[in-house]
Amino acid sequence: MLHGNQKRYDLGPVVDGDESVGGLCLEDARARANTVSEMARKGHNPESFLGACAAGISVETHLKREAARPKPSWSWQQAKKEFLADVARANREATHVDYRKKLQPGELSRFDDRMVNTITRNEMAEAIAAVHARGAEAMSEGMVRTIKRFWNWLAEPVRQDKTNVADGVMTKLQAPQRTRVEIGEELFDPEDERGDTPPEIELGRALVIARQGYFPKRISLGIELMLGTCQRRRAITGANESRFRSYMEAEAEQAWYVPPYFRKSGTKRGNRSHLVPCVGFAARAVDQLGRMLVYDANYNGWLFPADKRTQSERPHAEAGLFNDYFSIMPGVNSSPHGVRYAFATYGERDLGFRKGEGSLILDHLEGVEPNDVTGQFYSSDPQIGRKREMMRAWVDWCDHWAIRAAEEDPLLLDRAYMAEMFYRARYGEERLERRIAYRKKRGWPLWDAACDKTIALSQAAG
């Protein structure tokens, strides 16, 4: 009996006679059994004692040999596969993508086919330093965070017997300090002062392009909804009709109750929704998206349902749906997330928002509204009233810049010109030249059938 568990131990072969030659005589077998029983009673594992007896060496020598023998573990490749699979199971898709990228750099290929329990902190530090040395300093810092999480996972009790990774191996792993750059050494560039906030005209151009119907209707309306509500990509693509309410007390508006799941770190934010008033073109986009839904046996309410060809089990489109469309818009260099920076920056500068007040819409202060979702409450609560004022001012500001964009660049309204720009952005200059030569040789117009339906609605921008 060892630690409350009954166990059987092999004492070795038994031989006849009074001498232990080629095995154990009865007297020696009894003595060894008594020793094993006494060790187990005191809580000591007799495995080392029996192993030493079988090898004919001292217990000390046996322990040294065991310590020197390689312990079972996982290879670097297997460990990464198992870790990333568990990350995908327990975390959001963006977290999985980030971890996978942080474990991809070529500098880590030095560990291919190595057992993870043999990889030292100093070896990992050398790989991190190599990434830092090629100028990817932020990347090296992100790799450190991921590697630490990776090694902690490998050492968790549920799998430590399989990996034999000791606790705390990478605890003190660090990336080299960033290269010092004094602010002010470079020439002054107003664009740098703007930070991640896109120029006003870019938002105007994006809104014009969305309204012209160059993209699939659902995509164009989604871009309008994003510009008009300033919510995160995953909140937009995960929008469900059931989360929008219209009230007689506030005609031509939609109240969007964004669930915690679609907010950043939403699983840690409780179960309170974040209320976003949809006004102006944002409310009209919600209405038109609702009209596109098919109310049949397969109805699920997702405004941006997942493509039937997708392999994901997620019922709605993935968060990056709009990124490709933004990337091919001429004169628009920002990502969808830039809309949120713009709301905070220009709201304070142009629209009278108090410092930090943009958080009421950007959902950094979500969950503060009471649970009342009646129309009377929506139309009379002071805090919601302030949100409605902010969003009215914002959509009017966006409309103003859309008008400015169209006035400054009338070609935004030229379908043939925009078709060429989308084609060039998607396929490149060389393929565009081949198309021009091919169609010119046959006497065909460069663009036809509504400009090839604006290049098949930009081929879903893929």
TORVEX-795572 format. One record per residue (C-alpha): y, x, z. Coordinates in steps of 0.1 Angstrom, whole numbers, padded with zeros to 4 digits, always signed. Each point is the difference from the previous one (the first is absolute). Last residue first. Layout:
BEGIN
YXZ;...
//
This chain:
BEGIN
+0383-0107-0520;+0033-0017-0006;-0019-0033-0004;-0002+0010-0036;+0038+0000-0002;+0000-0038-0004;-0023+0004-0030;+0024+0026-0013;+0030-0023+0005;-0019-0030-0014;-0008+0023-0029;+0037+0002-0005;+0004-0038+0000;-0027-0001-0026;+0014+0031-0017;+0010+0035+0008;+0001+0030-0023;+0002-0023-0030;-0027+0005-0025;+0005+0018-0033;-0034+0016+0001;+0013+0035+0003;+0027-0011+0024;-0027-0015+0023;-0020+0033+0002;+0031+0023+0003;+0016-0020+0028;-0034-0003+0018;-0005+0037-0003;+0035+0007+0014;-0007-0023+0030;-0033+0019+0006;+0019+0033+0001;+0028-0013+0023;-0023-0012+0028;-0024-0029+0005;+0015-0020+0030;+0036+0012+0001;+0003+0000-0038;-0016-0034-0003;+0023-0014+0027;+0031+0015-0017;-0011-0013-0034;-0006-0035+0014;+0034+0002+0017;+0017+0007-0033;-0018-0029-0018;+0007-0024+0029;+0038+0007+0001;+0013-0014+0033;+0000+0034+0017;+0017+0013-0031;+0032-0016+0013;+0004+0030+0024;+0032-0001+0020;+0003-0038-0002;-0037-0006+0008;+0002+0024+0030;+0032-0016+0013;-0015-0035-0002;-0031+0013+0018;+0023+0016+0026;+0017-0033+0008;-0034-0018+0002;-0012+0026+0025;+0032-0005+0022;-0005-0038-0002;-0036+0005+0011;+0011+0022+0029;+0028-0023+0012;-0023-0030+0000;-0026+0022+0018;+0024+0010+0028;+0012-0035+0005;-0036-0013+0003;-0009+0027+0025;+0031-0010+0021;-0011-0036+0000;-0034+0011+0011;+0016+0016+0030;+0022-0030+0007;-0028-0026-0002;+0013-0031-0017;-0015-0003-0035;-0034+0015+0008;-0002-0020+0033;+0006-0032-0018;-0024+0009-0027;-0028+0005+0025;-0017+0033+0004;+0003+0004+0038;-0020+0031+0011;+0031+0017+0014;+0015+0029-0020;-0003+0035+0014;-0031+0009-0018;+0016+0025-0024;+0025+0026+0010;-0010+0026-0026;-0005-0028-0024;+0024+0011-0029;+0018-0033+0004;+0012+0003+0036;-0001+0038-0004;+0030-0003-0023;+0020-0003+0032;-0002+0037+0007;+0037+0005-0002;+0016-0034-0004;-0003-0015-0035;+0034-0007-0016;-0012-0003-0036;+0012+0032-0017;-0007+0030+0021;-0024-0014+0026;-0020-0020-0025;+0003+0028-0025;-0021+0024+0022;-0025-0024+0016;-0006-0020-0031;-0001+0031-0022;-0026+0017+0022;-0022-0031-0003;+0004-0002-0038;-0011+0037-0002;-0035-0011+0011;-0006-0013-0035;+0005+0035-0014;+0032+0015-0013;+0007+0015-0034;+0012-0030-0019;+0019+0010-0031;-0027-0012-0023;-0027-0020+0018;-0033+0017-0005;-0005+0011+0037;+0010-0033+0014;-0028-0017-0018;-0025+0026+0012;+0011-0005+0036;-0003-0038-0001;-0037-0004+0007;-0002+0029+0025;-0008-0024+0030;-0032-0013-0015;-0002-0035-0014;-0015-0028+0021;-0035-0010+0009;-0010+0034+0014;-0037+0006-0007;+0009+0029-0023;-0018+0006-0033;+0028-0014-0020;-0009-0017-0034;+0010-0035+0012;+0035+0014+0007;+0010-0007+0036;+0023-0030+0006;+0037+0004+0001;+0014-0032+0014;-0031-0004+0021;-0006-0037+0009;-0038+0000+0000;-0009-0026-0027;-0035+0005-0014;-0009-0038+0001;+0032-0007-0020;+0037+0002+0007;+0010+0026-0026;+0030+0020+0012;+0028+0007-0025;+0023-0027+0015;-0001+0019+0033;+0013+0031-0018;+0028-0020-0014;+0011-0013+0034;-0003+0035+0016;+0022+0014-0028;+0026-0027+0005;+0002+0008+0037;+0005+0037-0009;+0026-0009-0026;+0022-0017+0026;-0014+0000+0035;-0033+0011+0016;+0005+0001+0038;-0024+0026+0016;-0017-0010+0033;-0024+0026+0015;-0031-0016+0013;-0014+0005+0035;-0036+0011+0005;+0004+0033+0019;+0017+0030-0015;-0028+0026+0002;-0019-0013-0030;+0032-0001-0019;+0004+0038+0000;+0025-0006-0028;+0002-0037-0008;-0025-0019-0021;-0025-0006+0028;+0028-0014+0022;+0004-0031-0021;+0032-0006-0021;+0013-0035+0006;+0021-0006-0031;+0026-0027+0003;+0010-0013-0034;+0034-0011-0010;+0014-0024-0026;+0007-0027+0026;+0003+0011+0036;-0002-0031+0023;-0026-0015-0024;-0022+0029+0008;-0022+0023-0021;-0028+0020+0015;-0018+0031-0014;-0030+0015+0017;-0025-0024-0016;+0009+0013-0034;-0014+0034+0008;+0018+0033-0003;-0024+0030+0000;+0016+0017-0030;+0034-0004+0016;-0009+0010+0035;-0019+0030-0014;+0031+0012-0019;+0022-0002+0031;+0027-0027+0003;+0035+0003-0014;+0003-0038-0005;+0018-0004-0032;-0010+0032-0017;-0037-0005+0009;+0001-0037-0011;+0017+0010-0033;-0027+0027-0005;-0026-0026+0007;+0015-0024-0025;-0002+0027-0027;-0036+0008+0009;-0011-0037-0001;+0017-0004-0033;-0017+0030-0016;+0027+0026-0008;+0029-0001-0025;+0010-0034+0013;+0038+0006-0001;+0004-0008+0037;-0020+0030+0012;+0020+0024-0022;+0032-0014+0013;-0011+0004+0036;-0012+0036-0006;+0034+0008-0016;+0019-0014+0029;-0021+0020+0025;+0007+0031-0020;+0037-0007-0001;+0003+0001+0038;-0013+0036+0001;-0033+0004+0018;-0001+0008+0037;-0024+0029+0007;+0028+0024+0010;+0035-0010-0013;+0013+0034+0011;-0024+0016-0024;+0015-0021-0029;+0035+0012+0010;-0011+0036-0007;+0019+0028+0018;-0012+0035-0011;-0027+0014+0022;+0006+0020+0032;+0014-0030+0018;-0030-0009+0021;-0016+0033+0008;-0036+0003-0012;-0026+0016+0023;-0035+0000-0014;-0022-0024+0020;-0020+0014+0029;-0036+0008-0008;-0024-0029+0004;-0018-0004+0034;-0035-0003+0013;+0000-0001+0038;-0023-0029+0004;-0023+0010-0029;-0031+0008+0021;+0007-0026+0027;-0035-0012+0006;-0029+0019-0016;-0014-0009-0034;-0038-0004+0002;+0002-0023-0030;-0030-0022+0006;+0000+0001+0039;+0038-0005-0002;-0004-0033-0019;+0005-0028+0025;+0015+0024+0025;+0031+0007-0021;+0002+0036-0011;+0002-0007-0037;+0027-0025+0006;+0021+0025+0019;-0006+0024-0029;+0014-0024-0026;+0030-0010+0022;+0009+0036+0003;-0006+0006-0037;+0023-0030-0008;+0029+0012+0021;-0003+0035-0013;-0002-0012-0036;+0033-0019+0005;+0017+0032+0011;-0014+0019-0030;+0013-0027-0023;+0035+0002+0014;-0001+0038-0007;-0013-0003-0036;+0018+0032-0011;-0030+0021-0011;+0000+0017+0034;-0004-0032+0019;-0033-0008-0018;-0012+0036+0008;+0011-0004+0036;-0022-0031+0003;-0030+0019-0013;+0006+0028+0024;+0004-0025+0029;-0034-0014-0009;-0016+0034+0003;+0018+0005+0034;-0013-0034+0012;-0036+0010-0007;-0024-0016-0025;-0036+0005+0012;-0004-0036+0014;+0011-0013-0034;-0030+0015-0018;+0013+0018-0031;-0010-0013-0034;+0037-0001-0011;+0022+0016+0026;+0020+0022-0024;+0008-0033-0019;+0027-0006+0026;+0026+0020-0019;-0007-0023-0030;+0019-0029+0017;-0021-0032+0004;-0002-0006+0038;+0037-0012+0002;-0005-0022-0030;-0030-0018+0016;+0019-0005+0032;+0030-0016-0018;-0023-0023-0021;-0018-0012+0031;+0032-0006+0018;+0014-0020-0030;-0032-0021-0001;+0004-0011+0036;-0023+0012+0027;-0034-0005+0016;-0024-0001-0030;+0020+0023-0023;+0003+0025+0029;-0038-0002+0005;-0006+0007-0036;+0025+0028+0001;-0019+0016+0029;-0034-0003-0015;+0010+0015-0033;+0020+0028+0016;-0029+0009+0022;-0024+0000-0030;+0022+0023-0019;+0006+0024+0029;-0037+0001+0007;-0013-0018+0030;-0016+0015+0031;-0033+0013+0014;+0004+0029+0023;-0005+0036-0012;-0022+0020+0024;+0019+0025+0021;+0002-0023+0030;-0037-0007-0002;-0008+0038-0001;+0022+0006+0031;-0016-0029+0019;-0035+0014-0008;+0010+0035+0013;+0013-0015+0032;-0032-0022+0004;-0021+0032-0003;-0024+0004-0028;-0036-0010-0009;+0012-0024-0028;-0018-0030+0015;+0013+0009+0035;+0035+0004-0012;-0001-0034-0017;-0014-0016+0031;+0028+0014+0021;+0027-0010-0025;-0014-0036-0003;-0001-0004+0038;+0033-0020+0002;+0013+0004+0036;+0007-0032+0020;-0016+0012+0032;-0030-0023-0005;-0003+0013-0035;-0002+0036+0012;-0026-0009+0026;-0022-0018-0025;+0002+0029-0025;-0010+0024+0028;-0028-0022+0011;-0013-0003-0036;+0001+0038-0003;-0020+0004+0032;-0025-0026-0012;-0004+0017-0033;-0005+0033+0017;-0028-0013+0021;-0017-0018-0030;+0001+0031-0022;+0028+0001-0025;-0004+0011-0036;-0014+0029-0021;-0009+0018+0032;+0012-0017+0032;-0028+0012+0023;-0023-0021+0022;-0021-0016-0026;+0005-0027-0026;+0031-0001-0021;+0031-0023-0001;+0026+0000-0028;+0037-0002+0009;+0020-0018+0026;+0012-0027-0024;+0025-0021+0019;+0001-0038+0004;+0031-0019+0011;+0009-0028+0023;+0037-0006+0002;+0020-0002+0032;+0018+0033-0006;-0033+0017-0006;-0033-0016+0012;
//
